[in-house]
């Protein structure tokens, strides 16, 4: 009897519990230059789905620390490299976007530029879906 009870308790407590993805709506920047974006954060898969108005969207690997989530997007075009790093606090939902633009062709002649925007995110309640 004890053998069956032990086996049942091992099975019960060893089941992995999968968390549902979290959906966020974020706003960063100042009054004259605001950027809204949405992020689906899925810690189980390690993925972030980022989207903005106008169709700009991408999937990225996320880095999940105890207190924050970070991810990035790197674009190369016309000899320019643009790195956008996103950071969202798991504690207070503050958000920051740091953009670094560098010249790939002339890195010694053109200095990199850095932009930083701060803001806040809100958790979005997902309605029941049909599929």
Backbone as XML, in Angstrom:
<?xml version="1.0"?>
<chain id="A" units="angstrom">
  <residue number="1" name="UNK">
    <atom name="N" x="0.825" y="-1.191" z="0.000"/>
    <atom name="CA" x="0.000" y="0.000" z="0.000"/>
    <atom name="C" x="0.870" y="1.255" z="0.000"/>
  </residue>
  <residue number="2" name="UNK">
    <atom name="N" x="1.917" y="1.255" z="0.860"/>
    <atom name="CA" x="2.809" y="2.411" z="0.932"/>
    <atom name="C" x="3.541" y="2.632" z="-0.386"/>
  </residue>
  <residue number="3" name="UNK">
    <atom name="N" x="3.838" y="1.521" z="-1.084"/>
    <atom name="CA" x="4.524" y="1.623" z="-2.364"/>
    <atom name="C" x="3.646" y="2.362" z="-3.375"/>
  </residue>
  <residue number="4" name="UNK">
    <atom name="N" x="2.361" y="2.061" z="-3.415"/>
    <atom name="CA" x="1.438" y="2.722" z="-4.342"/>
    <atom name="C" x="1.240" y="4.194" z="-3.970"/>
  </residue>
  <residue number="5" name="UNK">
    <atom name="N" x="1.144" y="4.453" z="-2.690"/>
    <atom name="CA" x="0.975" y="5.828" z="-2.221"/>
    <atom name="C" x="2.204" y="6.665" z="-2.567"/>
  </residue>
  <residue number="6" name="UNK">
    <atom name="N" x="3.387" y="6.093" z="-2.394"/>
    <atom name="CA" x="4.624" y="6.789" z="-2.736"/>
    <atom name="C" x="4.683" y="7.056" z="-4.235"/>
  </residue>
  <residue number="7" name="UNK">
    <atom name="N" x="4.354" y="6.054" z="-5.040"/>
    <atom name="CA" x="4.366" y="6.221" z="-6.500"/>
    <atom name="C" x="3.392" y="7.291" z="-6.960"/>
  </residue>
  <residue number="8" name="UNK">
    <atom name="N" x="2.206" y="7.309" z="-6.382"/>
    <atom name="CA" x="1.209" y="8.318" z="-6.754"/>
    <atom name="C" x="1.678" y="9.714" z="-6.361"/>
  </residue>
  <residue number="9" name="UNK">
    <atom name="N" x="2.289" y="9.854" z="-5.194"/>
    <atom name="CA" x="2.746" y="11.184" z="-4.771"/>
    <atom name="C" x="3.917" y="11.664" z="-5.623"/>
  </residue>
  <residue number="10" name="UNK">
    <atom name="N" x="4.812" y="10.763" z="-6.029"/>
    <atom name="CA" x="5.919" y="11.149" z="-6.910"/>
    <atom name="C" x="5.373" y="11.642" z="-8.244"/>
  </residue>
  <residue number="11" name="UNK">
    <atom name="N" x="4.418" y="10.930" z="-8.808"/>
    <atom name="CA" x="3.819" y="11.351" z="-10.081"/>
    <atom name="C" x="3.112" y="12.689" z="-9.942"/>
  </residue>
  <residue number="12" name="UNK">
    <atom name="N" x="2.410" y="12.865" z="-8.868"/>
    <atom name="CA" x="1.649" y="14.094" z="-8.663"/>
    <atom name="C" x="2.564" y="15.301" z="-8.527"/>
  </residue>
  <residue number="13" name="UNK">
    <atom name="N" x="3.640" y="15.182" z="-7.779"/>
    <atom name="CA" x="4.514" y="16.325" z="-7.527"/>
    <atom name="C" x="5.582" y="16.525" z="-8.592"/>
  </residue>
  <residue number="14" name="UNK">
    <atom name="N" x="5.764" y="15.594" z="-9.505"/>
    <atom name="CA" x="6.782" y="15.762" z="-10.538"/>
    <atom name="C" x="6.207" y="16.293" z="-11.845"/>
  </residue>
  <residue number="15" name="UNK">
    <atom name="N" x="4.929" y="16.556" z="-11.892"/>
    <atom name="CA" x="4.313" y="17.102" z="-13.097"/>
    <atom name="C" x="4.768" y="18.546" z="-13.259"/>
  </residue>
  <residue number="16" name="UNK">
    <atom name="N" x="5.268" y="18.866" z="-14.462"/>
    <atom name="CA" x="5.679" y="20.244" z="-14.731"/>
    <atom name="C" x="4.453" y="21.126" z="-14.885"/>
  </residue>
  <residue number="17" name="UNK">
    <atom name="N" x="4.501" y="22.269" z="-14.265"/>
    <atom name="CA" x="3.425" y="23.240" z="-14.392"/>
    <atom name="C" x="3.890" y="24.291" z="-15.387"/>
  </residue>
  <residue number="18" name="UNK">
    <atom name="N" x="3.143" y="24.447" z="-16.482"/>
    <atom name="CA" x="3.513" y="25.403" z="-17.503"/>
    <atom name="C" x="2.730" y="26.686" z="-17.308"/>
  </residue>
  <residue number="19" name="UNK">
    <atom name="N" x="3.448" y="27.780" z="-17.243"/>
    <atom name="CA" x="2.803" y="29.086" z="-17.101"/>
    <atom name="C" x="2.300" y="29.545" z="-18.464"/>
  </residue>
  <residue number="20" name="UNK">
    <atom name="N" x="1.200" y="30.250" z="-18.448"/>
    <atom name="CA" x="0.670" y="30.810" z="-19.683"/>
    <atom name="C" x="1.501" y="32.031" z="-20.052"/>
  </residue>
  <residue number="21" name="UNK">
    <atom name="N" x="1.580" y="32.340" z="-21.348"/>
    <atom name="CA" x="2.275" y="33.570" z="-21.747"/>
    <atom name="C" x="1.598" y="34.797" z="-21.135"/>
  </residue>
  <residue number="22" name="UNK">
    <atom name="N" x="2.386" y="35.830" z="-20.924"/>
    <atom name="CA" x="1.892" y="37.099" z="-20.401"/>
    <atom name="C" x="1.901" y="38.104" z="-21.545"/>
  </residue>
  <residue number="23" name="UNK">
    <atom name="N" x="0.809" y="38.848" z="-21.672"/>
    <atom name="CA" x="0.683" y="39.857" z="-22.724"/>
    <atom name="C" x="0.814" y="41.237" z="-22.096"/>
  </residue>
  <residue number="24" name="UNK">
    <atom name="N" x="1.670" y="42.067" z="-22.691"/>
    <atom name="CA" x="1.939" y="43.400" z="-22.166"/>
    <atom name="C" x="1.692" y="44.463" z="-23.233"/>
  </residue>
  <residue number="25" name="UNK">
    <atom name="N" x="1.184" y="45.600" z="-22.806"/>
    <atom name="CA" x="1.085" y="46.802" z="-23.642"/>
    <atom name="C" x="2.011" y="47.822" z="-22.997"/>
  </residue>
  <residue number="26" name="UNK">
    <atom name="N" x="2.940" y="48.369" z="-23.787"/>
    <atom name="CA" x="3.947" y="49.259" z="-23.231"/>
    <atom name="C" x="3.968" y="50.592" z="-23.970"/>
  </residue>
  <residue number="27" name="UNK">
    <atom name="N" x="4.341" y="51.636" z="-23.249"/>
    <atom name="CA" x="4.476" y="52.977" z="-23.804"/>
    <atom name="C" x="5.770" y="53.560" z="-23.257"/>
  </residue>
  <residue number="28" name="UNK">
    <atom name="N" x="6.693" y="53.916" z="-24.177"/>
    <atom name="CA" x="7.972" y="54.506" z="-23.780"/>
    <atom name="C" x="8.173" y="55.816" z="-24.532"/>
  </residue>
  <residue number="29" name="UNK">
    <atom name="N" x="9.030" y="56.666" z="-23.996"/>
    <atom name="CA" x="9.353" y="57.930" z="-24.651"/>
    <atom name="C" x="8.789" y="59.114" z="-23.905"/>
  </residue>
  <residue number="30" name="UNK">
    <atom name="N" x="8.785" y="60.253" z="-24.602"/>
    <atom name="CA" x="8.255" y="61.488" z="-24.027"/>
    <atom name="C" x="7.028" y="61.917" z="-24.821"/>
  </residue>
  <residue number="31" name="UNK">
    <atom name="N" x="6.414" y="63.011" z="-24.402"/>
    <atom name="CA" x="5.188" y="63.472" z="-25.058"/>
    <atom name="C" x="5.369" y="63.721" z="-26.553"/>
  </residue>
  <residue number="32" name="UNK">
    <atom name="N" x="6.529" y="64.239" z="-26.950"/>
    <atom name="CA" x="6.734" y="64.540" z="-28.364"/>
    <atom name="C" x="7.228" y="63.346" z="-29.174"/>
  </residue>
  <residue number="33" name="UNK">
    <atom name="N" x="7.617" y="62.274" z="-28.515"/>
    <atom name="CA" x="8.102" y="61.094" z="-29.233"/>
    <atom name="C" x="7.781" y="59.829" z="-28.437"/>
  </residue>
  <residue number="34" name="UNK">
    <atom name="N" x="6.535" y="59.399" z="-28.501"/>
    <atom name="CA" x="6.105" y="58.193" z="-27.790"/>
    <atom name="C" x="6.099" y="56.993" z="-28.729"/>
  </residue>
  <residue number="35" name="UNK">
    <atom name="N" x="6.447" y="55.847" z="-28.183"/>
    <atom name="CA" x="6.389" y="54.594" z="-28.920"/>
    <atom name="C" x="5.564" y="53.605" z="-28.115"/>
  </residue>
  <residue number="36" name="UNK">
    <atom name="N" x="4.529" y="53.065" z="-28.757"/>
    <atom name="CA" x="3.719" y="52.010" z="-28.149"/>
    <atom name="C" x="4.154" y="50.684" z="-28.752"/>
  </residue>
  <residue number="37" name="UNK">
    <atom name="N" x="4.224" y="49.669" z="-27.902"/>
    <atom name="CA" x="4.483" y="48.327" z="-28.422"/>
    <atom name="C" x="3.803" y="47.300" z="-27.534"/>
  </residue>
  <residue number="38" name="UNK">
    <atom name="N" x="3.584" y="46.136" z="-28.121"/>
    <atom name="CA" x="3.006" y="44.999" z="-27.412"/>
    <atom name="C" x="4.058" y="43.909" z="-27.341"/>
  </residue>
  <residue number="39" name="UNK">
    <atom name="N" x="4.057" y="43.175" z="-26.255"/>
    <atom name="CA" x="4.998" y="42.069" z="-26.102"/>
    <atom name="C" x="4.273" y="40.878" z="-25.492"/>
  </residue>
  <residue number="40" name="UNK">
    <atom name="N" x="4.440" y="39.726" z="-26.143"/>
    <atom name="CA" x="3.963" y="38.470" z="-25.561"/>
    <atom name="C" x="5.195" y="37.790" z="-24.982"/>
  </residue>
  <residue number="41" name="UNK">
    <atom name="N" x="5.176" y="37.572" z="-23.685"/>
    <atom name="CA" x="6.322" y="37.039" z="-22.965"/>
    <atom name="C" x="6.012" y="35.599" z="-22.581"/>
  </residue>
  <residue number="42" name="UNK">
    <atom name="N" x="6.806" y="34.663" z="-23.100"/>
    <atom name="CA" x="6.581" y="33.244" z="-22.833"/>
    <atom name="C" x="7.847" y="32.651" z="-22.214"/>
  </residue>
  <residue number="43" name="UNK">
    <atom name="N" x="7.884" y="32.628" z="-20.908"/>
    <atom name="CA" x="9.082" y="32.163" z="-20.215"/>
    <atom name="C" x="9.352" y="30.680" z="-20.456"/>
  </residue>
  <residue number="44" name="UNK">
    <atom name="N" x="8.312" y="29.867" z="-20.598"/>
    <atom name="CA" x="8.512" y="28.432" z="-20.814"/>
    <atom name="C" x="9.276" y="28.155" z="-22.101"/>
  </residue>
  <residue number="45" name="UNK">
    <atom name="N" x="8.983" y="28.905" z="-23.166"/>
    <atom name="CA" x="9.682" y="28.702" z="-24.437"/>
    <atom name="C" x="10.901" y="29.604" z="-24.564"/>
  </residue>
  <residue number="46" name="UNK">
    <atom name="N" x="11.004" y="30.626" z="-23.695"/>
    <atom name="CA" x="12.119" y="31.563" z="-23.775"/>
    <atom name="C" x="11.958" y="32.590" z="-24.879"/>
  </residue>
  <residue number="47" name="UNK">
    <atom name="N" x="10.749" y="32.740" z="-25.403"/>
    <atom name="CA" x="10.506" y="33.608" z="-26.565"/>
    <atom name="C" x="9.709" y="34.851" z="-26.197"/>
  </residue>
  <residue number="48" name="UNK">
    <atom name="N" x="9.974" y="35.905" z="-26.954"/>
    <atom name="CA" x="9.226" y="37.154" z="-26.876"/>
    <atom name="C" x="8.697" y="37.445" z="-28.275"/>
  </residue>
  <residue number="49" name="UNK">
    <atom name="N" x="7.426" y="37.799" z="-28.379"/>
    <atom name="CA" x="6.863" y="38.292" z="-29.635"/>
    <atom name="C" x="6.574" y="39.768" z="-29.430"/>
  </residue>
  <residue number="50" name="UNK">
    <atom name="N" x="7.230" y="40.599" z="-30.236"/>
    <atom name="CA" x="7.141" y="42.056" z="-30.119"/>
    <atom name="C" x="6.412" y="42.585" z="-31.342"/>
  </residue>
  <residue number="51" name="UNK">
    <atom name="N" x="5.459" y="43.492" z="-31.144"/>
    <atom name="CA" x="4.752" y="44.089" z="-32.287"/>
    <atom name="C" x="4.434" y="45.548" z="-32.002"/>
  </residue>
  <residue number="52" name="UNK">
    <atom name="N" x="4.400" y="46.329" z="-33.101"/>
    <atom name="CA" x="4.067" y="47.745" z="-33.038"/>
    <atom name="C" x="3.120" y="48.067" z="-34.181"/>
  </residue>
  <residue number="53" name="UNK">
    <atom name="N" x="2.514" y="49.254" z="-34.101"/>
    <atom name="CA" x="1.646" y="49.699" z="-35.190"/>
    <atom name="C" x="2.448" y="49.784" z="-36.479"/>
  </residue>
  <residue number="54" name="UNK">
    <atom name="N" x="1.754" y="49.659" z="-37.582"/>
    <atom name="CA" x="2.416" y="49.751" z="-38.876"/>
    <atom name="C" x="2.996" y="48.436" z="-39.352"/>
  </residue>
  <residue number="55" name="UNK">
    <atom name="N" x="2.795" y="47.369" z="-38.591"/>
    <atom name="CA" x="3.247" y="46.053" z="-39.024"/>
    <atom name="C" x="4.634" y="45.658" z="-38.575"/>
  </residue>
  <residue number="56" name="UNK">
    <atom name="N" x="5.344" y="46.505" z="-37.849"/>
    <atom name="CA" x="6.666" y="46.139" z="-37.353"/>
    <atom name="C" x="6.507" y="45.085" z="-36.264"/>
  </residue>
  <residue number="57" name="UNK">
    <atom name="N" x="7.085" y="43.917" z="-36.497"/>
    <atom name="CA" x="6.964" y="42.819" z="-35.535"/>
    <atom name="C" x="8.167" y="41.896" z="-35.675"/>
  </residue>
  <residue number="58" name="UNK">
    <atom name="N" x="8.514" y="41.249" z="-34.574"/>
    <atom name="CA" x="9.591" y="40.267" z="-34.617"/>
    <atom name="C" x="9.473" y="39.336" z="-33.416"/>
  </residue>
  <residue number="59" name="UNK">
    <atom name="N" x="10.101" y="38.179" z="-33.552"/>
    <atom name="CA" x="10.236" y="37.223" z="-32.455"/>
    <atom name="C" x="11.689" y="37.257" z="-32.004"/>
  </residue>
  <residue number="60" name="UNK">
    <atom name="N" x="11.903" y="37.063" z="-30.721"/>
    <atom name="CA" x="13.254" y="37.137" z="-30.185"/>
    <atom name="C" x="13.405" y="36.168" z="-29.022"/>
  </residue>
  <residue number="61" name="UNK">
    <atom name="N" x="14.637" y="35.770" z="-28.792"/>
    <atom name="CA" x="14.944" y="35.035" z="-27.566"/>
    <atom name="C" x="14.873" y="36.027" z="-26.415"/>
  </residue>
  <residue number="62" name="UNK">
    <atom name="N" x="14.282" y="35.625" z="-25.324"/>
    <atom name="CA" x="14.221" y="36.485" z="-24.150"/>
    <atom name="C" x="15.187" y="35.992" z="-23.093"/>
  </residue>
  <residue number="63" name="UNK">
    <atom name="N" x="15.663" y="36.906" z="-22.283"/>
    <atom name="CA" x="16.508" y="36.567" z="-21.150"/>
    <atom name="C" x="15.703" y="36.888" z="-19.897"/>
  </residue>
  <residue number="64" name="UNK">
    <atom name="N" x="15.417" y="35.867" z="-19.119"/>
    <atom name="CA" x="14.491" y="35.968" z="-17.996"/>
    <atom name="C" x="15.257" y="35.924" z="-16.681"/>
  </residue>
  <residue number="65" name="UNK">
    <atom name="N" x="15.459" y="37.080" z="-16.080"/>
    <atom name="CA" x="16.079" y="37.170" z="-14.759"/>
    <atom name="C" x="14.961" y="37.237" z="-13.717"/>
  </residue>
  <residue number="66" name="UNK">
    <atom name="N" x="15.336" y="37.186" z="-12.472"/>
    <atom name="CA" x="14.355" y="37.236" z="-11.390"/>
    <atom name="C" x="13.584" y="38.552" z="-11.421"/>
  </residue>
  <residue number="67" name="UNK">
    <atom name="N" x="14.279" y="39.645" z="-11.732"/>
    <atom name="CA" x="13.662" y="40.970" z="-11.645"/>
    <atom name="C" x="13.367" y="41.649" z="-12.978"/>
  </residue>
  <residue number="68" name="UNK">
    <atom name="N" x="13.849" y="41.085" z="-14.099"/>
    <atom name="CA" x="13.613" y="41.739" z="-15.384"/>
    <atom name="C" x="13.682" y="40.752" z="-16.545"/>
  </residue>
  <residue number="69" name="UNK">
    <atom name="N" x="13.123" y="41.203" z="-17.660"/>
    <atom name="CA" x="13.161" y="40.458" z="-18.914"/>
    <atom name="C" x="13.829" y="41.364" z="-19.936"/>
  </residue>
  <residue number="70" name="UNK">
    <atom name="N" x="14.795" y="40.832" z="-20.686"/>
    <atom name="CA" x="15.444" y="41.613" z="-21.727"/>
    <atom name="C" x="15.420" y="40.843" z="-23.036"/>
  </residue>
  <residue number="71" name="UNK">
    <atom name="N" x="15.358" y="41.592" z="-24.128"/>
    <atom name="CA" x="15.446" y="41.017" z="-25.467"/>
    <atom name="C" x="15.925" y="42.098" z="-26.412"/>
  </residue>
  <residue number="72" name="UNK">
    <atom name="N" x="16.328" y="41.707" z="-27.627"/>
    <atom name="CA" x="16.846" y="42.699" z="-28.552"/>
    <atom name="C" x="16.536" y="42.350" z="-29.998"/>
  </residue>
  <residue number="73" name="UNK">
    <atom name="N" x="16.693" y="43.373" z="-30.832"/>
    <atom name="CA" x="16.519" y="43.236" z="-32.283"/>
    <atom name="C" x="17.716" y="43.931" z="-32.923"/>
  </residue>
  <residue number="74" name="UNK">
    <atom name="N" x="18.375" y="43.258" z="-33.880"/>
    <atom name="CA" x="19.506" y="43.830" z="-34.607"/>
    <atom name="C" x="19.132" y="43.907" z="-36.076"/>
  </residue>
  <residue number="75" name="UNK">
    <atom name="N" x="19.256" y="45.114" z="-36.658"/>
    <atom name="CA" x="18.987" y="45.333" z="-38.080"/>
    <atom name="C" x="20.236" y="45.898" z="-38.736"/>
  </residue>
  <residue number="76" name="UNK">
    <atom name="N" x="20.480" y="45.464" z="-39.977"/>
    <atom name="CA" x="21.582" y="45.979" z="-40.785"/>
    <atom name="C" x="20.996" y="46.485" z="-42.093"/>
  </residue>
  <residue number="77" name="UNK">
    <atom name="N" x="21.336" y="47.730" z="-42.447"/>
    <atom name="CA" x="20.879" y="48.280" z="-43.720"/>
    <atom name="C" x="21.791" y="49.431" z="-44.129"/>
  </residue>
  <residue number="78" name="UNK">
    <atom name="N" x="22.139" y="49.482" z="-45.401"/>
    <atom name="CA" x="22.944" y="50.573" z="-45.982"/>
    <atom name="C" x="24.189" y="50.896" z="-45.156"/>
  </residue>
  <residue number="79" name="UNK">
    <atom name="N" x="24.883" y="49.886" z="-44.696"/>
    <atom name="CA" x="26.104" y="50.101" z="-43.930"/>
    <atom name="C" x="25.891" y="50.527" z="-42.492"/>
  </residue>
  <residue number="80" name="UNK">
    <atom name="N" x="24.649" y="50.483" z="-42.025"/>
    <atom name="CA" x="24.311" y="50.889" z="-40.662"/>
    <atom name="C" x="23.843" y="49.667" z="-39.874"/>
  </residue>
  <residue number="81" name="UNK">
    <atom name="N" x="24.301" y="49.566" z="-38.643"/>
    <atom name="CA" x="23.841" y="48.516" z="-37.733"/>
    <atom name="C" x="23.056" y="49.186" z="-36.613"/>
  </residue>
  <residue number="82" name="UNK">
    <atom name="N" x="21.807" y="48.743" z="-36.435"/>
    <atom name="CA" x="20.953" y="49.297" z="-35.384"/>
    <atom name="C" x="20.584" y="48.182" z="-34.412"/>
  </residue>
  <residue number="83" name="UNK">
    <atom name="N" x="20.936" y="48.374" z="-33.153"/>
    <atom name="CA" x="20.626" y="47.409" z="-32.100"/>
    <atom name="C" x="19.627" y="48.062" z="-31.153"/>
  </residue>
  <residue number="84" name="UNK">
    <atom name="N" x="18.461" y="47.433" z="-31.009"/>
    <atom name="CA" x="17.441" y="47.908" z="-30.071"/>
    <atom name="C" x="17.328" y="46.899" z="-28.943"/>
  </residue>
  <residue number="85" name="UNK">
    <atom name="N" x="17.586" y="47.352" z="-27.728"/>
    <atom name="CA" x="17.504" y="46.491" z="-26.547"/>
    <atom name="C" x="16.305" y="46.917" z="-25.704"/>
  </residue>
  <residue number="86" name="UNK">
    <atom name="N" x="15.481" y="45.949" z="-25.394"/>
    <atom name="CA" x="14.264" y="46.186" z="-24.612"/>
    <atom name="C" x="14.442" y="45.550" z="-23.242"/>
  </residue>
  <residue number="87" name="UNK">
    <atom name="N" x="14.009" y="46.262" z="-22.212"/>
    <atom name="CA" x="14.079" y="45.734" z="-20.847"/>
    <atom name="C" x="12.770" y="46.060" z="-20.134"/>
  </residue>
  <residue number="88" name="UNK">
    <atom name="N" x="12.172" y="45.035" z="-19.538"/>
    <atom name="CA" x="10.911" y="45.199" z="-18.811"/>
    <atom name="C" x="11.100" y="44.639" z="-17.406"/>
  </residue>
  <residue number="89" name="UNK">
    <atom name="N" x="10.769" y="45.461" z="-16.422"/>
    <atom name="CA" x="10.901" y="45.054" z="-15.022"/>
    <atom name="C" x="9.764" y="44.114" z="-14.650"/>
  </residue>
  <residue number="90" name="UNK">
    <atom name="N" x="10.112" y="43.027" z="-13.987"/>
    <atom name="CA" x="9.098" y="42.105" z="-13.480"/>
    <atom name="C" x="8.545" y="42.589" z="-12.145"/>
  </residue>
  <residue number="91" name="UNK">
    <atom name="N" x="9.178" y="43.586" z="-11.552"/>
    <atom name="CA" x="8.784" y="44.092" z="-10.243"/>
    <atom name="C" x="7.741" y="45.197" z="-10.369"/>
  </residue>
  <residue number="92" name="UNK">
    <atom name="N" x="8.035" y="46.224" z="-11.186"/>
    <atom name="CA" x="7.122" y="47.372" z="-11.287"/>
    <atom name="C" x="6.632" y="47.658" z="-12.709"/>
  </residue>
  <residue number="93" name="UNK">
    <atom name="N" x="6.955" y="46.781" z="-13.665"/>
    <atom name="CA" x="6.541" y="46.888" z="-15.068"/>
    <atom name="C" x="7.093" y="48.129" z="-15.767"/>
  </residue>
  <residue number="94" name="UNK">
    <atom name="N" x="8.160" y="48.728" z="-15.243"/>
    <atom name="CA" x="8.814" y="49.813" z="-15.970"/>
    <atom name="C" x="9.499" y="49.218" z="-17.197"/>
  </residue>
  <residue number="95" name="UNK">
    <atom name="N" x="9.634" y="50.041" z="-18.239"/>
    <atom name="CA" x="10.210" y="49.564" z="-19.492"/>
    <atom name="C" x="11.245" y="50.558" z="-19.988"/>
  </residue>
  <residue number="96" name="UNK">
    <atom name="N" x="12.244" y="50.058" z="-20.690"/>
    <atom name="CA" x="13.211" y="50.940" z="-21.338"/>
    <atom name="C" x="13.599" y="50.340" z="-22.682"/>
  </residue>
  <residue number="97" name="UNK">
    <atom name="N" x="13.857" y="51.241" z="-23.627"/>
    <atom name="CA" x="14.348" y="50.856" z="-24.947"/>
    <atom name="C" x="15.632" y="51.640" z="-25.170"/>
  </residue>
  <residue number="98" name="UNK">
    <atom name="N" x="16.718" y="50.923" z="-25.426"/>
    <atom name="CA" x="18.011" y="51.546" z="-25.693"/>
    <atom name="C" x="18.422" y="51.196" z="-27.111"/>
  </residue>
  <residue number="99" name="UNK">
    <atom name="N" x="18.667" y="52.222" z="-27.918"/>
    <atom name="CA" x="19.013" y="52.033" z="-29.320"/>
    <atom name="C" x="20.440" y="52.503" z="-29.555"/>
  </residue>
  <residue number="100" name="UNK">
    <atom name="N" x="21.225" y="51.644" z="-30.201"/>
    <atom name="CA" x="22.600" y="51.973" z="-30.563"/>
    <atom name="C" x="22.718" y="51.851" z="-32.078"/>
  </residue>
  <residue number="101" name="UNK">
    <atom name="N" x="23.142" y="52.926" z="-32.727"/>
    <atom name="CA" x="23.316" y="52.929" z="-34.177"/>
    <atom name="C" x="24.791" y="53.150" z="-34.474"/>
  </residue>
  <residue number="102" name="UNK">
    <atom name="N" x="25.373" y="52.230" z="-35.256"/>
    <atom name="CA" x="26.788" y="52.325" z="-35.601"/>
    <atom name="C" x="26.972" y="52.138" z="-37.097"/>
  </residue>
  <residue number="103" name="UNK">
    <atom name="N" x="28.092" y="52.643" z="-37.604"/>
    <atom name="CA" x="28.445" y="52.464" z="-39.012"/>
    <atom name="C" x="29.276" y="51.198" z="-39.143"/>
  </residue>
  <residue number="104" name="UNK">
    <atom name="N" x="28.844" y="50.315" z="-40.021"/>
    <atom name="CA" x="29.591" y="49.086" z="-40.268"/>
    <atom name="C" x="30.746" y="49.377" z="-41.222"/>
  </residue>
  <residue number="105" name="UNK">
    <atom name="N" x="30.514" y="50.266" z="-42.189"/>
    <atom name="CA" x="31.518" y="50.577" z="-43.211"/>
    <atom name="C" x="32.620" y="51.505" z="-42.698"/>
  </residue>
  <residue number="106" name="UNK">
    <atom name="N" x="32.258" y="52.483" z="-41.868"/>
    <atom name="CA" x="33.229" y="53.479" z="-41.409"/>
    <atom name="C" x="33.169" y="53.668" z="-39.891"/>
  </residue>
  <residue number="107" name="UNK">
    <atom name="N" x="33.423" y="52.615" z="-39.124"/>
    <atom name="CA" x="33.280" y="52.744" z="-37.668"/>
    <atom name="C" x="34.288" y="53.713" z="-37.042"/>
  </residue>
  <residue number="108" name="UNK">
    <atom name="N" x="35.443" y="53.906" z="-37.691"/>
    <atom name="CA" x="36.443" y="54.822" z="-37.143"/>
    <atom name="C" x="36.167" y="56.282" z="-37.502"/>
  </residue>
  <residue number="109" name="UNK">
    <atom name="N" x="35.278" y="56.530" z="-38.477"/>
    <atom name="CA" x="34.992" y="57.896" z="-38.917"/>
    <atom name="C" x="33.633" y="58.411" z="-38.444"/>
  </residue>
  <residue number="110" name="UNK">
    <atom name="N" x="32.691" y="57.511" z="-38.225"/>
    <atom name="CA" x="31.347" y="57.910" z="-37.806"/>
    <atom name="C" x="31.111" y="57.373" z="-36.397"/>
  </residue>
  <residue number="111" name="UNK">
    <atom name="N" x="30.872" y="58.291" z="-35.474"/>
    <atom name="CA" x="30.656" y="57.896" z="-34.078"/>
    <atom name="C" x="29.290" y="57.234" z="-33.913"/>
  </residue>
  <residue number="112" name="UNK">
    <atom name="N" x="29.203" y="56.253" z="-33.021"/>
    <atom name="CA" x="27.897" y="55.638" z="-32.732"/>
    <atom name="C" x="26.958" y="56.649" z="-32.072"/>
  </residue>
  <residue number="113" name="UNK">
    <atom name="N" x="25.667" y="56.443" z="-32.263"/>
    <atom name="CA" x="24.669" y="57.261" z="-31.571"/>
    <atom name="C" x="23.881" y="56.363" z="-30.629"/>
  </residue>
  <residue number="114" name="UNK">
    <atom name="N" x="23.469" y="56.932" z="-29.518"/>
    <atom name="CA" x="22.735" y="56.192" z="-28.499"/>
    <atom name="C" x="21.468" y="56.959" z="-28.140"/>
  </residue>
  <residue number="115" name="UNK">
    <atom name="N" x="20.358" y="56.254" z="-28.106"/>
    <atom name="CA" x="19.087" y="56.827" z="-27.675"/>
    <atom name="C" x="18.513" y="55.937" z="-26.584"/>
  </residue>
  <residue number="116" name="UNK">
    <atom name="N" x="17.874" y="56.549" z="-25.615"/>
    <atom name="CA" x="17.263" y="55.785" z="-24.535"/>
    <atom name="C" x="15.885" y="56.352" z="-24.242"/>
  </residue>
  <residue number="117" name="UNK">
    <atom name="N" x="14.899" y="55.469" z="-24.121"/>
    <atom name="CA" x="13.532" y="55.866" z="-23.785"/>
    <atom name="C" x="13.058" y="55.022" z="-22.617"/>
  </residue>
  <residue number="118" name="UNK">
    <atom name="N" x="12.331" y="55.646" z="-21.732"/>
    <atom name="CA" x="11.785" y="54.931" z="-20.574"/>
    <atom name="C" x="10.276" y="55.086" z="-20.546"/>
  </residue>
  <residue number="119" name="UNK">
    <atom name="N" x="9.623" y="54.119" z="-19.936"/>
    <atom name="CA" x="8.172" y="54.171" z="-19.842"/>
    <atom name="C" x="7.642" y="53.092" z="-18.927"/>
  </residue>
  <residue number="120" name="UNK">
    <atom name="N" x="6.451" y="52.621" z="-19.249"/>
    <atom name="CA" x="5.729" y="51.689" z="-18.373"/>
    <atom name="C" x="4.951" y="50.692" z="-19.219"/>
  </residue>
  <residue number="121" name="UNK">
    <atom name="N" x="4.732" y="49.514" z="-18.684"/>
    <atom name="CA" x="3.910" y="48.483" z="-19.324"/>
    <atom name="C" x="2.716" y="48.162" z="-18.428"/>
  </residue>
  <residue number="122" name="UNK">
    <atom name="N" x="1.700" y="47.604" z="-19.043"/>
    <atom name="CA" x="0.538" y="47.095" z="-18.321"/>
    <atom name="C" x="0.274" y="45.671" z="-18.783"/>
  </residue>
  <residue number="123" name="UNK">
    <atom name="N" x="-0.168" y="44.839" z="-17.861"/>
    <atom name="CA" x="-0.544" y="43.470" z="-18.218"/>
    <atom name="C" x="-1.926" y="43.511" z="-18.843"/>
  </residue>
  <residue number="124" name="UNK">
    <atom name="N" x="-2.058" y="42.830" z="-19.985"/>
    <atom name="CA" x="-3.324" y="42.790" z="-20.713"/>
    <atom name="C" x="-4.030" y="41.487" z="-20.376"/>
  </residue>
  <residue number="125" name="UNK">
    <atom name="N" x="-5.272" y="41.592" z="-19.987"/>
    <atom name="CA" x="-6.072" y="40.394" z="-19.729"/>
    <atom name="C" x="-6.537" y="39.841" z="-21.075"/>
  </residue>
  <residue number="126" name="UNK">
    <atom name="N" x="-6.251" y="38.583" z="-21.310"/>
    <atom name="CA" x="-6.597" y="37.944" z="-22.577"/>
    <atom name="C" x="-7.988" y="37.343" z="-22.464"/>
  </residue>
  <residue number="127" name="UNK">
    <atom name="N" x="-8.826" y="37.673" z="-23.423"/>
    <atom name="CA" x="-10.177" y="37.120" z="-23.433"/>
    <atom name="C" x="-10.142" y="35.665" z="-23.880"/>
  </residue>
  <residue number="128" name="UNK">
    <atom name="N" x="-11.173" y="34.942" z="-23.520"/>
    <atom name="CA" x="-11.277" y="33.552" z="-23.943"/>
    <atom name="C" x="-11.322" y="33.508" z="-25.463"/>
  </residue>
  <residue number="129" name="UNK">
    <atom name="N" x="-10.588" y="32.550" z="-26.035"/>
    <atom name="CA" x="-10.507" y="32.454" z="-27.490"/>
    <atom name="C" x="-11.207" y="31.198" z="-27.983"/>
  </residue>
  <residue number="130" name="UNK">
    <atom name="N" x="-11.605" y="31.252" z="-29.226"/>
    <atom name="CA" x="-12.280" y="30.108" z="-29.848"/>
    <atom name="C" x="-11.283" y="29.121" z="-30.455"/>
  </residue>
  <residue number="131" name="UNK">
    <atom name="N" x="-10.086" y="29.599" z="-30.774"/>
    <atom name="CA" x="-9.081" y="28.689" z="-31.343"/>
    <atom name="C" x="-7.718" y="29.056" z="-30.849"/>
  </residue>
</chain>
